[in-house]
Amino acid sequence: MREVESDDALLVEIPFDRNIALTLRQVDRSQIPDLPDRIIAATALYLNVAVISRAGFNYLV
């Protein structure tokens, strides 16, 4: 929490909201079957950033 709250933080807390929930519909369940991973991908898609994960999926926006 200290890292997120510091003025020069590299980490940013992104709340799961309606916009990300709606974007979740665009993430293919067969490509990313695990719901937490799909939420991460939907958040990246909504924010228009790339995600490269060691969890086994690459979801590039």
C-alpha positions as CSV (number, residue, x, y, z in Angstrom):
1,M,0.0,0.0,0.0
2,R,2.9,2.4,0.7
3,E,4.1,2.0,-2.9
4,V,0.6,2.8,-4.3
5,E,0.2,5.8,-2.0
6,S,3.6,7.4,-2.5
7,D,4.0,10.5,-4.7
8,D,6.4,8.8,-7.1
9,A,4.6,5.5,-7.2
10,L,5.1,3.2,-10.2
11,L,2.0,1.2,-9.2
12,V,-1.5,2.6,-9.7
13,E,-4.6,1.2,-8.2
14,I,-7.4,0.8,-10.8
15,P,-10.8,0.0,-9.4
16,F,-13.0,-2.6,-11.1
17,D,-16.0,-0.5,-12.3
18,R,-18.8,-0.6,-14.8
19,N,-16.6,0.4,-17.7
20,I,-14.2,-2.4,-17.1
21,A,-17.1,-4.8,-16.6
22,L,-18.5,-3.8,-20.0
23,T,-15.1,-4.1,-21.6
24,L,-14.8,-7.6,-20.2
25,R,-17.3,-8.8,-22.8
26,Q,-14.7,-8.1,-25.5
27,V,-12.2,-10.5,-24.0
28,D,-12.5,-14.0,-25.5
29,R,-13.1,-16.6,-22.8
30,S,-11.5,-19.3,-25.0
31,Q,-8.3,-17.2,-25.2
32,I,-8.2,-16.3,-21.5
33,P,-10.3,-18.8,-19.6
34,D,-9.4,-17.7,-16.0
35,L,-11.7,-14.9,-14.8
36,P,-9.1,-12.9,-12.9
37,D,-6.8,-12.9,-15.9
38,R,-9.8,-11.8,-18.1
39,I,-10.4,-8.9,-15.7
40,I,-6.7,-7.9,-16.0
41,A,-7.0,-8.1,-19.8
42,A,-10.2,-6.1,-19.8
43,T,-8.7,-3.4,-17.6
44,A,-5.7,-3.2,-20.1
45,L,-8.1,-3.0,-23.0
46,Y,-10.1,-0.3,-21.4
47,L,-7.0,1.7,-20.5
48,N,-5.5,1.0,-23.9
49,V,-2.3,-0.5,-22.6
50,A,-0.5,-3.8,-23.4
51,V,-0.4,-6.7,-21.0
52,I,2.3,-9.4,-21.3
53,S,2.0,-12.0,-18.6
54,R,3.9,-15.0,-17.4
55,A,0.6,-16.5,-16.6
56,G,0.4,-17.8,-20.2
57,F,-1.4,-15.1,-22.1
58,N,-0.4,-12.1,-24.2
59,Y,-3.1,-9.6,-24.7
60,L,-1.9,-6.7,-26.7
61,V,-4.2,-3.8,-27.2
